[in-house]
């Protein structure tokens, strides 16, 4: 489990394609400390298992399903990625509960400065709109962020200077694709209410 508070940005060293997925190697500094093979690291919000440690680099095996569902397959050598080690029981939960299980990919449609801050507009697939609310939480590339406004299927998010500076957002631009993980509490609520919505719709149709 993670909090969405990025510890550092690492740099993609290699992405080796294999018959059963890919081997991703990231150069890092902070998250290498006290990390062991088998530990979990969130890479752009994706929970991955460390399979090799060498000097200041960490390697991960990425499955075909993960490549299909996330933006990891499109990573380029030298690209910055957000890194966070798994939450310890004694840590403060400064962001929100992030599992590292990506739901889908969104597209940045606008990312522009407003004074000292930045406004990030992300388009999400319409079928996931039930999982987002204004002032609710969302993890974008593993960053815990607050949704300011929702217009149709576009999320508007305020980015403070610190967040932009210490994450890969400093390299993001319109047209880029980002990993999205919706709030786990929202997903449970929507799932619990789904049978009631379906029953209500069925009753309405029968009474037409």
Legacy VTK file of the C-alpha trace (Angstrom):
# vtk DataFile Version 3.0
C-alpha trace
ASCII
DATASET POLYDATA
POINTS 208 float
0.000 0.000 0.000
1.141 3.556 -0.751
0.119 7.139 0.067
0.672 8.926 -3.240
3.417 11.135 -1.774
6.294 10.794 -4.230
9.714 10.276 -2.628
11.758 11.026 -5.728
11.830 10.863 -9.497
13.957 8.111 -10.981
15.288 7.862 -14.517
14.510 5.039 -16.939
17.767 3.215 -17.674
16.353 0.426 -19.836
13.125 -1.297 -20.868
13.967 -4.727 -22.219
11.142 -6.485 -24.045
10.745 -10.198 -23.328
8.382 -12.914 -24.500
6.488 -12.736 -21.192
6.567 -8.965 -20.640
9.439 -6.563 -20.023
12.332 -5.943 -17.633
12.334 -2.324 -16.473
15.443 -0.822 -14.858
15.296 2.519 -13.066
18.149 4.667 -11.774
17.312 6.064 -8.325
18.855 7.371 -5.108
16.404 7.649 -2.220
14.228 4.565 -2.734
17.269 2.298 -3.144
18.106 2.801 0.529
17.073 -0.174 2.711
15.279 -1.762 -0.264
15.571 -5.518 -0.725
14.759 -7.894 -3.557
11.054 -8.709 -3.262
10.080 -5.284 -1.920
7.300 -3.268 -3.573
7.930 0.086 -5.245
5.316 2.250 -6.963
6.640 3.330 -10.377
4.359 5.997 -11.874
1.778 4.619 -9.481
2.212 0.991 -10.580
3.065 -1.434 -7.763
6.085 -3.426 -8.973
8.338 -5.973 -7.276
12.085 -5.411 -7.104
13.863 -8.349 -8.782
17.395 -6.946 -8.923
19.430 -4.223 -7.202
22.694 -2.984 -8.624
24.462 0.105 -7.287
21.906 2.904 -7.756
19.462 1.017 -9.967
16.398 -1.161 -9.398
14.992 -3.704 -11.855
11.399 -4.920 -12.140
9.650 -7.551 -14.245
6.522 -6.079 -15.826
3.747 -8.442 -16.926
1.869 -8.146 -20.260
-1.320 -7.225 -18.353
0.463 -4.346 -16.583
1.955 -3.110 -19.852
-1.497 -3.215 -21.450
-3.210 -1.286 -18.657
-0.551 1.373 -17.899
1.790 3.838 -19.593
4.922 1.845 -18.698
5.192 0.315 -22.168
5.657 3.772 -23.705
8.492 4.818 -21.373
11.611 6.136 -23.060
15.232 5.907 -21.939
16.017 8.874 -19.687
12.349 9.625 -18.932
11.520 10.553 -15.343
9.201 8.298 -13.325
7.625 8.856 -9.924
8.875 6.519 -7.184
7.451 5.656 -3.774
8.309 2.842 -1.388
5.520 0.872 0.276
3.922 2.391 3.366
5.213 1.261 6.763
2.749 0.886 9.697
4.519 3.721 11.528
4.351 6.198 8.608
1.973 9.152 8.407
-0.798 8.788 5.825
-0.230 12.192 4.268
-1.933 11.537 0.919
-4.665 8.913 0.546
-4.773 5.122 0.332
-3.152 4.085 -2.962
-2.883 0.402 -3.874
-0.662 0.691 -6.911
-3.301 -1.071 -9.041
-3.912 1.088 -12.104
-7.524 1.282 -13.311
-6.987 2.935 -16.670
-5.009 5.547 -18.588
-6.018 9.204 -18.942
-4.870 11.851 -21.412
-3.580 15.299 -20.484
-5.583 17.762 -22.578
-4.215 20.930 -20.988
-1.430 21.750 -18.530
-0.829 25.443 -18.096
0.437 27.889 -15.459
-1.983 30.030 -13.458
0.125 32.451 -11.452
2.608 30.353 -9.496
0.376 27.281 -9.678
-0.533 25.030 -12.608
-3.875 23.706 -13.833
-3.868 20.102 -14.999
-6.795 18.911 -17.132
-7.032 15.161 -17.678
-9.538 13.346 -19.874
-10.725 10.032 -18.452
-12.828 7.269 -20.066
-16.525 7.989 -19.449
-17.152 4.584 -17.866
-15.045 5.635 -14.843
-16.936 8.849 -14.049
-18.811 7.193 -11.176
-15.488 6.881 -9.334
-14.687 10.609 -9.229
-16.196 13.515 -7.273
-15.205 17.136 -6.844
-12.780 17.528 -3.912
-12.199 13.775 -3.986
-8.839 12.038 -4.304
-7.210 10.464 -7.342
-3.729 9.081 -8.007
-2.219 10.298 -11.292
1.072 8.577 -12.133
1.087 7.664 -8.448
0.689 11.249 -7.190
-2.080 11.814 -4.642
-4.093 14.748 -6.008
-7.419 16.464 -5.314
-10.025 16.915 -8.052
-11.144 20.547 -8.183
-13.760 20.334 -10.903
-15.348 17.861 -13.323
-16.720 18.973 -16.694
-18.101 16.074 -18.720
-15.172 13.638 -18.580
-12.417 16.211 -17.976
-10.886 16.476 -14.500
-9.426 19.828 -13.436
-6.670 19.630 -10.814
-4.561 22.342 -9.194
-0.843 21.583 -9.044
1.211 23.514 -6.504
4.802 24.455 -7.432
6.307 21.914 -4.996
4.356 18.988 -6.478
5.339 19.909 -10.019
8.987 20.339 -9.062
9.436 17.006 -7.206
7.478 14.771 -9.610
7.511 13.890 -13.300
4.856 16.576 -13.865
7.679 18.978 -14.654
8.100 17.058 -17.928
4.413 16.454 -18.655
2.557 18.246 -21.449
-0.737 18.124 -23.343
-1.084 14.841 -25.223
0.778 12.739 -22.661
-0.914 9.667 -21.195
-0.931 9.148 -17.426
-1.786 6.245 -15.135
-5.006 6.646 -13.134
-5.981 4.917 -9.918
-9.335 5.911 -8.485
-10.043 6.097 -4.766
-10.515 2.567 -3.391
-13.398 3.754 -1.169
-15.237 5.117 -4.205
-14.749 1.827 -6.054
-16.206 -0.182 -3.173
-19.213 2.155 -2.832
-19.959 2.040 -6.582
-19.657 -1.742 -6.582
-21.995 -2.084 -3.587
-24.618 0.199 -5.152
-24.452 -1.352 -8.620
-27.093 -4.080 -7.993
-29.528 -1.465 -6.648
-29.008 0.790 -9.686
-29.600 -2.160 -12.020
-32.762 -3.190 -10.123
-34.096 0.371 -10.185
-33.460 0.653 -13.932
-35.161 -2.674 -14.542
-38.223 -1.572 -12.563
-38.410 1.703 -14.491
-38.272 -0.096 -17.822
-40.950 -2.569 -16.751
-43.280 0.287 -15.756
-42.992 2.135 -19.082
LINES 1 209
208 0 1 2 3 4 5 6 7 8 9 10 11 12 13 14 15 16 17 18 19 20 21 22 23 24 25 26 27 28 29 30 31 32 33 34 35 36 37 38 39 40 41 42 43 44 45 46 47 48 49 50 51 52 53 54 55 56 57 58 59 60 61 62 63 64 65 66 67 68 69 70 71 72 73 74 75 76 77 78 79 80 81 82 83 84 85 86 87 88 89 90 91 92 93 94 95 96 97 98 99 100 101 102 103 104 105 106 107 108 109 110 111 112 113 114 115 116 117 118 119 120 121 122 123 124 125 126 127 128 129 130 131 132 133 134 135 136 137 138 139 140 141 142 143 144 145 146 147 148 149 150 151 152 153 154 155 156 157 158 159 160 161 162 163 164 165 166 167 168 169 170 171 172 173 174 175 176 177 178 179 180 181 182 183 184 185 186 187 188 189 190 191 192 193 194 195 196 197 198 199 200 201 202 203 204 205 206 207
